[in-house]
Amino acid sequence: MIIRRDAYLDKLISKKQNGLIKVITGIRRCGKSYLLFNLFKDHLLDSGTDRSHIIELAFDSYENKKYRDPETFYQYMKEKISDSGLYFILLDEIQLLEDFEAILNSLSRLPNTDIYVTGSNAKFLSKDIITEFRGRGDEVHMYPLSFSEFMSVYDGDKRDGWNEYMVYGGIPLVLNQKTHEQKSAFLKSLFTEVYITDILGRNKIRNREELEELLDIVSSAVGSLTNSNKLAQTFKSIKNKTINKSTIKKYLDALCDSFLLEEAKRYDVKGRKYIGTPLKYYFSDMGLRNARLNFRQIEETHIMENIIYNELRMRGYDVDVGVVTANEVTEYGKKIRKQREIDFVCNMGSKRYYIQSAFALPDRAKIEQEEKPLLLSVDGFKKIIVTKDAPAPLYDERGILSMSIYDFLLNKDSLNL
């Protein structure tokens, strides 16, 4: 099965021979190796690159274990680069190579190399791109399949596809599994044997039980405001355990560094500043989140919000949780100062969008509840409400655009309708 990942492929193609080390980051099993060794390699061959001038190596393969030693690997590369022609160097799971920063810097100084690598851990890669590569690194962050990528190979209509996608997510290998039992077993095994094991090892975490219990709590409260102090209180009240805030922060950082979670900070729209904690955590893949909870909490409202967040991040937006404070009057005539939330404040360059995720708008009261924070922003940026079902994208008399989740996800230009 060939799954096109054109958004990422186009980014790699646009960065060819730019003098920088192209680093593809993302959660394990999201398709980085396939992008590099299949889609991008096919592009190079189709563009006329001689096969002998494509050097590829996967450091997580057992047969390549010896090349994790920097001296052995560097000697191997010197033997492979045998003439003055341009060589494309494709390296998978680069963080397994000892002293990879120094080796890549040395290779990048050669006049006839163009280097592309993948890595699965932000702590070892995103940070090092900035500090160690000294301006030589160029990151392309990859996510599991978007809904439109999923639908490009799904045999069924968009509604059936949505039901499948929101439960099992977009890890490409899930598509090879046929039944619920096979898909759930695969995702549970992936979570336990790959992600948890990797996080424990990389971060030298000894208490596996604590980490997994924290994961359960965060998974159950996806999209809810939280912080280390609140989570510590939850541990005490629900788990009857005392864990200090710094330990919880360490665990959360480890989960984000592995790309399992992303955090969305709160932003004061009128004050134009970040508020700090509490914040929200979203899963990079809903199938993994659901597997963590044994598929017991399939709440479509929260899952839809998480999927919208992921789609916005896939499209390259910086995404915050918006806060708008305004004076209001209660039904008893009392004046109060009240904070209202905009689900997503999305920024890219000079562009900004305010987006509400509303599973359903059954009556005028619910519509006003979703519209009010948008209108309180009192600026000219575009305001959008995404619902599960809508007849067609439509502007109301206040300039707010409403659209269905399908129109939003399946049209990459949906924000510009």
Wavefront OBJ file of the C-alpha trace (Angstrom):
o trace
v 0.000 0.000 0.000
v 1.451 3.350 -1.082
v 0.373 6.276 1.078
v 1.291 9.640 -0.354
v 2.758 12.061 2.178
v 3.023 14.919 -0.279
v 3.144 17.749 2.265
v 6.316 16.332 3.814
v 7.808 15.162 0.524
v 7.356 18.630 -0.969
v 9.143 20.143 2.039
v 12.118 17.838 1.558
v 12.249 18.535 -2.170
v 12.161 22.291 -1.558
v 15.136 21.956 0.811
v 17.376 19.946 -1.537
v 20.972 21.181 -1.665
v 20.287 24.132 0.630
v 23.521 23.520 2.509
v 21.721 22.392 5.684
v 21.215 19.017 7.358
v 17.572 18.085 6.865
v 16.276 16.467 10.086
v 12.900 14.686 9.942
v 11.510 14.412 13.473
v 8.327 12.800 14.723
v 6.835 10.104 16.899
v 8.101 6.597 16.236
v 6.165 4.668 13.566
v 4.607 7.807 12.054
v 6.218 7.130 8.647
v 9.588 8.917 8.743
v 11.543 5.943 7.379
v 9.005 5.384 4.606
v 9.171 9.066 3.663
v 12.960 9.002 3.484
v 13.761 5.546 2.071
v 10.761 5.173 -0.242
v 9.061 8.408 -1.241
v 12.091 10.711 -1.203
v 14.453 8.077 -2.598
v 12.004 7.399 -5.458
v 11.961 11.140 -6.147
v 15.760 11.199 -6.340
v 15.844 8.237 -8.722
v 13.068 9.684 -10.881
v 15.027 12.948 -10.998
v 18.028 11.170 -12.499
v 20.202 10.586 -9.425
v 22.463 7.566 -9.859
v 21.612 4.825 -7.352
v 25.269 4.590 -6.313
v 25.110 8.224 -5.195
v 22.330 7.545 -2.681
v 23.789 6.294 0.605
v 21.126 4.962 2.997
v 21.515 3.459 6.437
v 19.050 2.634 9.231
v 20.738 2.698 12.632
v 17.911 0.775 14.329
v 18.494 -2.309 12.165
v 20.482 -5.072 13.846
v 22.757 -5.565 10.844
v 23.809 -1.926 11.099
v 24.508 -1.954 14.821
v 28.262 -1.716 14.269
v 27.821 1.629 12.487
v 26.552 3.236 15.694
v 30.238 3.575 16.533
v 31.308 6.970 15.101
v 34.744 5.798 13.899
v 33.280 2.802 12.052
v 30.515 4.887 10.515
v 32.793 7.714 9.419
v 35.202 5.284 7.748
v 32.251 3.650 5.976
v 31.099 7.026 4.655
v 34.574 7.938 3.415
v 34.670 4.694 1.427
v 31.204 5.275 -0.032
v 31.904 8.828 -1.174
v 34.313 7.803 -3.905
v 34.151 10.654 -6.430
v 33.329 14.360 -6.719
v 29.680 13.814 -7.701
v 26.817 14.851 -5.433
v 25.896 12.233 -2.810
v 22.531 12.129 -1.053
v 23.012 10.681 2.440
v 19.845 9.215 4.025
v 20.182 8.157 7.678
v 17.377 6.716 9.825
v 17.174 7.073 13.657
v 20.314 9.195 13.802
v 20.145 9.576 17.596
v 21.457 5.987 17.877
v 24.783 7.084 16.379
v 27.215 8.163 19.083
v 28.439 11.758 18.691
v 26.059 12.201 15.755
v 26.244 16.001 15.978
v 30.001 16.070 15.337
v 29.803 13.417 12.592
v 27.001 15.212 10.744
v 28.791 18.537 11.018
v 31.902 16.969 9.486
v 29.960 15.338 6.653
v 28.053 18.538 5.928
v 31.336 20.376 5.338
v 32.123 18.143 2.363
v 31.282 20.019 -0.862
v 29.415 17.102 -2.477
v 27.012 15.889 0.225
v 23.329 16.560 0.876
v 22.260 15.031 4.191
v 18.819 13.857 5.373
v 18.277 12.161 8.733
v 15.353 11.032 10.891
v 15.010 11.034 14.672
v 12.291 10.194 17.172
v 13.159 12.269 20.204
v 12.955 16.026 20.609
v 15.361 16.057 23.534
v 18.110 14.558 21.390
v 17.262 16.311 18.152
v 15.319 19.559 18.221
v 17.575 20.894 20.970
v 20.724 19.698 19.217
v 19.658 21.212 15.899
v 19.834 24.576 17.603
v 22.840 24.138 19.886
v 25.140 21.664 18.158
v 24.572 22.077 14.442
v 25.210 25.814 14.772
v 22.880 26.907 12.009
v 23.406 23.796 9.869
v 20.158 22.011 10.801
v 16.774 22.321 9.077
v 13.912 20.487 10.799
v 10.857 18.937 9.141
v 8.431 17.678 11.788
v 6.211 14.764 10.772
v 2.919 13.575 12.266
v 0.922 10.363 11.886
v -1.532 10.322 8.971
v -3.885 13.260 8.685
v -7.524 12.459 7.997
v -7.118 13.374 4.316
v -4.044 11.102 4.021
v -5.986 8.347 5.784
v -8.960 8.757 3.433
v -6.688 8.595 0.375
v -6.295 4.841 1.012
v -9.472 4.095 2.989
v -12.060 1.926 1.245
v -15.291 3.606 2.315
v -17.076 6.943 2.653
v -15.909 9.844 4.810
v -18.333 9.126 7.662
v -17.194 5.536 8.025
v -13.634 6.755 7.646
v -14.133 9.306 10.424
v -15.470 6.631 12.792
v -12.405 4.500 12.065
v -9.918 7.362 12.269
v -11.135 8.813 15.556
v -10.880 5.383 17.236
v -7.699 3.928 15.722
v -5.840 7.072 14.661
v -3.293 7.531 11.903
v -0.249 5.344 12.645
v 0.287 3.947 9.102
v 0.883 0.328 10.163
v -2.583 0.216 11.752
v -4.013 0.133 8.239
v -2.509 -3.346 7.772
v -4.657 -4.686 10.620
v -8.128 -5.877 9.663
v -10.219 -6.379 12.803
v -10.802 -4.380 15.990
v -8.949 -7.057 17.947
v -5.931 -6.824 15.644
v -5.875 -3.027 15.633
v -6.300 -2.667 19.377
v -3.674 -5.336 20.113
v -1.214 -3.668 17.730
v -1.680 -0.209 19.254
v -1.465 -1.481 22.839
v 1.695 -3.409 22.029
v 3.189 -0.407 20.246
v 2.490 1.814 23.234
v 3.990 -0.596 25.760
v 6.900 -2.111 23.860
v 8.044 0.927 21.876
v 6.957 4.233 23.404
v 6.962 3.460 27.133
v 10.182 1.423 26.924
v 11.857 4.157 24.887
v 10.777 6.947 27.275
v 11.906 5.029 30.356
v 15.297 4.261 28.840
v 16.057 7.686 27.424
v 15.042 9.594 30.518
v 16.347 7.094 33.100
v 12.908 6.864 34.740
v 12.840 4.052 37.291
v 9.216 4.162 38.411
v 7.326 2.815 35.399
v 4.066 2.546 37.339
v 4.009 6.274 38.139
v 4.648 7.230 34.511
v 1.897 4.939 33.265
v -0.580 6.188 35.866
v 0.154 9.762 34.797
v -0.457 8.743 31.191
v -3.834 7.308 32.184
v -4.817 10.562 33.904
v -3.707 12.767 30.997
v -5.385 10.444 28.485
v -8.680 10.660 30.366
v -8.551 14.458 30.487
v -7.356 15.199 26.959
v -7.956 18.853 26.102
v -8.668 19.854 29.726
v -6.758 22.582 31.506
v -4.185 21.171 33.892
v -0.744 21.655 35.443
v 1.723 19.777 37.620
v 0.070 20.936 40.850
v -3.400 19.825 39.719
v -2.053 16.473 38.558
v -0.303 15.974 41.896
v -3.640 16.575 43.641
v -5.306 14.062 41.305
v -2.703 11.449 42.191
v -3.391 12.040 45.865
v -7.194 11.918 45.615
v -7.626 9.146 43.025
v -4.467 7.048 43.274
v -3.861 7.738 46.977
v -0.239 8.540 46.154
v 1.956 11.522 46.847
v 4.137 12.643 43.925
v 5.864 16.007 43.929
v 5.287 18.550 41.184
v 8.850 18.412 39.864
v 8.571 14.663 39.236
v 5.307 15.132 37.367
v 6.888 17.925 35.311
v 9.782 15.587 34.471
v 7.331 12.923 33.282
v 5.329 15.398 31.186
v 8.502 16.747 29.581
v 9.562 13.193 28.724
v 6.179 12.476 27.110
v 6.407 15.679 25.054
v 10.039 15.008 24.101
v 8.945 11.649 22.679
v 6.296 13.493 20.604
v 3.475 11.489 22.224
v 2.029 14.707 23.677
v 2.052 18.369 22.738
v 1.222 21.210 25.089
v -0.916 24.203 24.165
v -0.334 27.284 26.281
v -2.982 29.836 27.211
v -2.837 33.205 25.450
v -4.569 36.392 26.599
v -6.031 37.669 23.327
v -6.681 41.233 24.488
v -3.620 41.510 26.711
v -1.448 39.949 23.994
v 0.570 37.830 26.394
v 0.916 34.246 27.566
v -0.732 33.421 30.876
v 1.280 30.356 31.880
v -0.294 27.437 33.690
v -2.715 25.793 33.530
v -2.353 24.571 29.954
v -3.681 21.756 27.774
v -2.127 18.543 26.505
v -3.086 16.880 23.229
v -2.088 13.464 21.891
v -0.274 13.306 18.566
v -2.359 10.249 17.652
v -5.828 9.361 18.891
v -5.391 5.633 18.339
v -2.527 5.607 20.822
v -4.548 7.659 23.305
v -7.543 5.337 22.988
v -5.349 2.245 23.280
v -3.914 3.635 26.503
v -7.465 3.644 27.921
v -8.349 0.226 26.454
v -10.807 1.981 24.094
v -13.132 2.687 27.026
v -13.471 6.477 26.653
v -14.382 7.292 23.066
v -15.879 10.746 23.677
v -16.299 12.199 20.207
v -16.407 15.814 21.441
v -12.925 15.701 23.011
v -11.495 13.506 20.261
v -12.711 15.925 17.600
v -11.022 18.812 19.423
v -7.736 16.862 19.570
v -7.930 15.980 15.867
v -8.549 19.631 14.943
v -5.511 20.627 17.015
v -3.346 18.031 15.248
v -4.565 19.138 11.816
v -3.655 22.746 12.564
v -0.192 21.695 13.706
v 0.242 19.543 10.586
v -0.549 22.595 8.476
v 2.255 24.469 10.195
v 0.359 26.723 12.594
v 1.466 27.660 16.087
v -1.570 26.860 18.220
v -2.516 28.330 21.611
v -5.606 28.245 23.807
v -7.217 31.683 23.687
v -8.501 33.522 26.756
v -10.774 36.569 26.493
v -11.719 38.504 29.634
v -14.743 40.816 29.651
v -17.188 42.508 31.994
v -20.527 40.694 32.164
v -23.769 41.002 34.096
v -25.346 37.957 35.784
v -29.068 37.173 35.636
v -29.329 38.861 39.046
v -27.813 42.088 37.726
v -24.416 41.633 39.352
v -21.383 42.809 37.385
v -18.585 40.262 37.140
v -15.267 39.883 35.339
v -15.359 36.617 33.410
v -12.849 34.654 31.335
v -14.067 32.897 28.221
v -12.099 30.436 26.124
v -11.343 30.294 22.421
v -10.341 26.701 21.707
v -7.541 27.582 19.288
v -5.637 30.733 18.414
v -3.659 29.810 15.304
v -0.747 31.841 13.988
v 1.487 31.560 10.951
v 3.457 34.666 10.078
v 0.973 37.527 9.817
v -2.010 35.169 9.583
v -4.216 34.478 12.589
v -7.411 32.462 12.991
v -9.710 31.946 15.983
v -11.304 28.484 15.931
v -13.950 26.855 18.079
v -14.504 23.090 18.123
v -18.221 22.457 18.702
v -19.429 18.907 18.178
v -23.021 20.088 17.762
v -24.984 23.358 17.787
v -28.485 22.132 18.660
v -29.984 25.468 19.694
v -29.433 29.221 19.842
v -28.043 29.061 23.382
v -25.240 26.713 22.299
v -24.508 28.837 19.235
v -24.196 31.959 21.391
v -21.944 30.101 23.832
v -19.502 29.281 21.022
v -19.754 32.659 19.299
v -19.345 34.894 22.355
v -15.585 34.365 22.943
v -14.942 34.906 19.227
v -16.860 38.179 19.182
v -15.201 39.367 22.399
v -11.807 39.240 20.684
v -12.858 42.505 18.978
v -10.379 42.362 16.116
v -10.434 41.657 12.405
v -8.949 38.169 12.402
v -11.011 35.361 10.907
v -13.342 33.488 13.248
v -14.385 29.890 12.573
v -16.618 27.287 14.238
v -16.047 23.644 13.258
v -18.924 21.253 13.968
v -19.402 17.532 13.352
v -22.044 18.165 10.682
v -22.923 21.252 8.677
v -24.664 21.489 5.295
v -21.871 23.612 3.766
v -19.341 26.225 4.862
v -21.394 29.335 5.642
v -20.779 32.846 7.006
v -23.338 34.340 9.376
v -24.287 38.010 9.657
v -21.461 38.590 12.153
v -18.799 37.261 9.824
v -18.259 33.937 11.632
v -17.601 30.992 9.326
v -19.140 27.620 10.239
v -18.090 24.372 8.566
v -18.247 20.626 9.149
v -15.294 18.589 10.383
v -15.186 16.947 6.954
v -14.910 20.255 5.078
v -12.241 21.379 7.527
v -10.095 18.229 7.358
v -10.447 17.247 3.705
v -9.740 20.678 2.214
v -6.212 21.901 2.986
v -7.369 25.460 2.170
v -10.480 25.282 4.379
v -9.372 28.184 6.588
v -9.362 30.452 3.556
v -12.885 29.702 2.316
l 1 2 3 4 5 6 7 8 9 10 11 12 13 14 15 16 17 18 19 20 21 22 23 24 25 26 27 28 29 30 31 32 33 34 35 36 37 38 39 40 41 42 43 44 45 46 47 48 49 50 51 52 53 54 55 56 57 58 59 60 61 62 63 64 65 66 67 68 69 70 71 72 73 74 75 76 77 78 79 80 81 82 83 84 85 86 87 88 89 90 91 92 93 94 95 96 97 98 99 100 101 102 103 104 105 106 107 108 109 110 111 112 113 114 115 116 117 118 119 120 121 122 123 124 125 126 127 128 129 130 131 132 133 134 135 136 137 138 139 140 141 142 143 144 145 146 147 148 149 150 151 152 153 154 155 156 157 158 159 160 161 162 163 164 165 166 167 168 169 170 171 172 173 174 175 176 177 178 179 180 181 182 183 184 185 186 187 188 189 190 191 192 193 194 195 196 197 198 199 200 201 202 203 204 205 206 207 208 209 210 211 212 213 214 215 216 217 218 219 220 221 222 223 224 225 226 227 228 229 230 231 232 233 234 235 236 237 238 239 240 241 242 243 244 245 246 247 248 249 250 251 252 253 254 255 256 257 258 259 260 261 262 263 264 265 266 267 268 269 270 271 272 273 274 275 276 277 278 279 280 281 282 283 284 285 286 287 288 289 290 291 292 293 294 295 296 297 298 299 300 301 302 303 304 305 306 307 308 309 310 311 312 313 314 315 316 317 318 319 320 321 322 323 324 325 326 327 328 329 330 331 332 333 334 335 336 337 338 339 340 341 342 343 344 345 346 347 348 349 350 351 352 353 354 355 356 357 358 359 360 361 362 363 364 365 366 367 368 369 370 371 372 373 374 375 376 377 378 379 380 381 382 383 384 385 386 387 388 389 390 391 392 393 394 395 396 397 398 399 400 401 402 403 404 405 406 407 408 409 410 411 412 413 414 415 416 417
